[in-house]
Amino acid sequence: SVETVTYGELLERAEYIAGYLRKEFVENRTGLVAIRMKKSVNQIAAVMGVLIAGFSYLPIDIKQPLARQEKILSKANVIVELDEKKVNMILQNLEYRLEKHPEFQNPIAYVIFTSGSTGEPKGVEIAHFAAVNTIETINKQYRVSADDKIIAVSSYDFDLSVYDIFGILSAGGTLILIKDSNSRDAEVWVDIAERHSVTLWNSVPTLLNMLLIVAEGKGKEIPSLRLAMLSGD
């Protein structure tokens, strides 16, 4: 089944999450808000809600080994964790709806933990201005618009996901999410790209190679695809 969510509906969910954070944790804006959720609309709303509230987010992929997830949480300065259960609770509580967007309070947009050369999780802080500079440059250079569509193939604890979310949405385009169970199924990607006329691709080179190999094997082309951005390897 396919769930279609409008910009207004996504913003409403994000505002509930932002309202919860402002109401419950406004005195502790220097800490991180950990997000540990499956890929979904609510996951995107949580990311947006954290930033609307003026906090910084820490994405944790639930597919990672539990020991690594816990190690990241223990090393980071986390003030609260958002998971499926907590976000569902927030969205059902009318008192959390944020009426007015506050000014950003924290210059750090997010922290992503990499494995580092030692295999130990190591946090990297990314400032708002750095992420915005990248997004605005890409959108201007490649004329990204409301006509564009992108598949979010990267996990949200990987920095390429930042463009998937904020790059395409800031241009008014369409973000297509895939269930975690199909996240590495290139046949699903090909079918979605063809069915929804996907125009942009953003991944490490290996994933694009998978897409093209499977498409060729199925005798299919993706004529709508106009731009592939490769990085991260």
C-alpha positions as CSV (number, residue, x, y, z in Angstrom):
1,S,0.0,0.0,0.0
2,V,1.1,3.5,-0.7
3,E,0.6,6.4,1.7
4,T,0.6,9.9,0.2
5,V,1.3,12.8,2.6
6,T,1.0,16.5,1.7
7,Y,3.4,19.2,2.8
8,G,0.7,20.5,5.2
9,E,0.2,17.1,6.8
10,L,3.9,16.6,7.2
11,L,4.4,20.0,8.8
12,E,1.5,19.4,11.2
13,R,3.1,16.2,12.5
14,A,6.5,18.0,12.8
15,E,4.8,20.9,14.7
16,Y,3.4,18.4,17.3
17,I,6.9,17.0,17.8
18,A,8.4,20.5,18.0
19,G,5.7,21.5,20.5
20,Y,6.5,18.5,22.7
21,L,10.2,19.3,22.8
22,R,9.6,23.0,23.5
23,K,7.1,22.2,26.3
24,E,9.1,19.5,28.0
25,F,12.8,20.3,27.3
26,V,13.0,24.0,26.5
27,E,15.5,24.5,29.4
28,N,18.0,22.0,27.9
29,R,18.4,23.0,24.3
30,T,22.2,22.2,24.1
31,G,21.6,18.4,24.3
32,L,20.7,16.1,21.4
33,V,17.4,14.6,20.5
34,A,18.0,11.0,19.5
35,I,15.7,9.6,16.9
36,R,15.5,5.8,16.7
37,M,12.7,4.9,14.3
38,K,12.1,2.9,11.2
39,K,12.0,4.7,7.8
40,S,8.6,6.3,7.6
41,V,6.7,9.6,7.3
42,N,6.8,10.0,11.1
43,Q,10.6,9.6,11.0
44,I,10.9,12.5,8.6
45,A,8.4,14.5,10.8
46,A,10.5,13.8,13.8
47,V,13.7,15.1,12.1
48,M,11.9,18.2,11.0
49,G,10.2,18.7,14.4
50,V,13.5,18.6,16.2
51,L,14.9,21.4,14.0
52,I,11.7,23.5,14.2
53,A,12.0,23.4,18.0
54,G,15.6,24.6,17.8
55,F,17.2,21.4,18.9
56,S,19.8,19.2,17.2
57,Y,19.0,15.6,16.1
58,L,20.9,12.4,16.5
59,P,19.8,9.7,14.0
60,I,20.2,6.1,15.0
61,D,19.5,3.4,12.5
62,I,17.4,0.6,14.2
63,K,19.0,-1.9,11.8
64,Q,22.4,-1.4,13.5
65,P,23.4,-3.9,16.2
66,L,21.8,-3.0,19.4
67,A,25.2,-2.8,21.2
68,R,26.3,-0.1,18.8
69,Q,23.1,1.8,19.2
70,E,23.5,1.8,22.9
71,K,27.1,2.8,22.7
72,I,26.2,5.8,20.6
73,L,23.5,6.8,23.1
74,S,26.0,6.5,25.9
75,K,28.6,8.7,24.2
76,A,26.2,11.4,23.1
77,N,24.7,14.1,25.2
78,V,21.1,13.0,24.7
79,I,18.2,14.7,26.5
80,V,15.4,12.6,25.1
81,E,14.9,9.8,22.6
82,L,12.1,9.7,20.1
83,D,10.9,6.2,19.0
84,E,7.7,5.0,17.4
85,K,5.8,4.7,20.6
86,K,6.7,8.2,21.8
87,V,6.0,9.9,18.5
88,N,2.6,8.2,18.2
89,M,1.8,9.5,21.7
90,I,2.9,13.0,20.8
91,L,0.8,13.1,17.7
92,Q,-2.3,12.1,19.6
93,N,-1.9,14.9,22.2
94,L,-3.5,18.1,21.0
95,E,-1.7,20.2,23.7
96,Y,1.6,19.7,22.0
97,R,0.7,21.5,18.7
98,L,3.2,24.3,18.2
99,E,1.4,27.6,17.3
100,K,4.5,29.7,16.5
101,H,7.8,28.6,15.1
102,P,10.7,29.8,17.4
103,E,14.0,31.1,16.2
104,F,16.7,28.5,15.9
105,Q,18.5,28.2,19.2
106,N,21.3,25.7,18.4
107,P,23.7,26.3,15.5
108,I,24.3,22.5,15.2
109,A,21.7,20.9,13.0
110,Y,22.6,17.2,13.6
111,V,25.2,14.8,14.8
112,I,26.1,11.7,12.9
113,F,28.2,8.9,14.3
114,T,30.6,7.3,12.0
115,S,32.6,4.1,12.8
116,G,35.9,6.0,12.7
117,S,39.3,4.4,11.9
118,T,39.2,2.4,15.2
119,G,35.7,1.0,14.8
120,E,34.5,3.0,17.7
121,P,31.5,5.3,17.0
122,K,32.7,8.9,16.6
123,G,30.3,11.8,16.4
124,V,30.5,14.5,13.7
125,E,28.6,17.8,14.2
126,I,27.2,19.6,11.2
127,A,26.1,23.2,11.5
128,H,22.9,24.6,9.9
129,F,24.8,26.9,7.6
130,A,27.0,24.1,6.2
131,A,24.0,21.9,5.4
132,V,22.0,24.8,3.9
133,N,24.9,25.9,1.8
134,T,25.2,22.5,0.2
135,I,21.4,22.1,-0.4
136,E,21.0,25.6,-1.9
137,T,24.0,25.1,-4.2
138,I,22.8,21.8,-5.5
139,N,19.3,23.0,-6.0
140,K,20.4,26.1,-7.9
141,Q,23.1,24.4,-10.0
142,Y,20.8,21.6,-11.1
143,R,17.5,23.5,-11.1
144,V,15.7,21.2,-8.7
145,S,12.0,22.1,-8.7
146,A,8.6,20.8,-7.7
147,D,8.7,18.6,-10.7
148,D,11.5,16.5,-9.3
149,K,11.2,13.2,-7.4
150,I,13.8,11.3,-5.4
151,I,13.9,7.9,-3.7
152,A,15.3,8.0,-0.2
153,V,17.7,5.0,-0.4
154,S,20.2,6.2,2.2
155,S,19.6,5.5,5.9
156,Y,18.9,8.7,7.8
157,D,22.0,8.2,9.9
158,F,24.1,8.7,6.7
159,D,24.7,12.3,5.7
160,L,23.4,11.8,2.1
161,S,19.9,11.5,3.7
162,V,20.0,15.2,4.6
163,Y,19.7,16.2,0.9
164,D,17.0,13.5,0.4
165,I,14.9,15.2,3.1
166,F,15.7,18.9,3.0
167,G,16.9,19.3,-0.6
168,I,13.9,17.9,-2.4
169,L,11.3,19.2,0.1
170,S,12.8,22.7,0.1
171,A,12.3,22.7,-3.7
172,G,8.7,21.6,-3.4
173,G,9.5,18.1,-4.9
174,T,8.4,14.6,-4.0
175,L,10.3,12.4,-1.5
176,I,9.6,8.7,-1.9
177,L,10.2,6.4,1.1
178,I,10.8,2.7,0.9
179,K,10.0,0.3,3.8
180,D,13.1,-0.9,5.6
181,S,12.4,-4.4,4.5
182,N,12.9,-3.3,0.9
183,S,15.7,-0.8,1.5
184,R,18.3,-2.8,-0.4
185,D,16.1,-4.4,-3.0
186,A,17.2,-2.9,-6.3
187,E,14.2,-4.5,-8.1
188,V,11.9,-2.4,-5.9
189,W,13.9,0.7,-6.7
190,V,13.6,0.1,-10.5
191,D,9.8,-0.5,-10.2
192,I,9.3,2.7,-8.1
193,A,11.6,4.8,-10.4
194,E,9.6,3.6,-13.4
195,R,6.2,3.9,-11.9
196,H,6.7,7.3,-10.3
197,S,9.0,8.8,-13.0
198,V,11.8,9.5,-10.6
199,T,14.1,12.3,-11.8
200,L,16.9,12.4,-9.1
201,W,19.2,9.8,-7.6
202,N,21.4,10.4,-4.6
203,S,23.6,7.6,-3.2
204,V,27.0,6.0,-2.9
205,P,28.2,4.6,-6.3
206,T,27.5,1.0,-5.4
207,L,23.8,1.6,-5.0
208,L,23.4,3.3,-8.4
209,N,25.4,0.4,-9.9
210,M,22.8,-2.0,-8.4
211,L,20.0,0.0,-9.8
212,L,21.5,0.0,-13.4
213,I,22.4,-3.7,-13.3
214,V,18.9,-4.7,-12.3
215,A,17.2,-2.3,-14.7
216,E,19.4,-3.7,-17.5
217,G,18.6,-7.3,-16.5
218,K,14.9,-6.6,-16.6
219,G,15.2,-4.9,-20.0
220,K,14.1,-1.6,-18.5
221,E,15.2,2.0,-18.8
222,I,14.5,4.9,-16.5
223,P,14.1,7.8,-19.0
224,S,12.8,10.2,-16.4
225,L,16.1,10.0,-14.4
226,R,17.9,13.3,-15.3
227,L,20.6,13.5,-12.5
228,A,22.6,11.1,-10.4
229,M,24.6,12.5,-7.5
230,L,27.3,10.1,-6.2
231,S,29.4,10.5,-3.1
232,G,30.2,8.9,0.2
233,D,32.7,6.2,-0.9
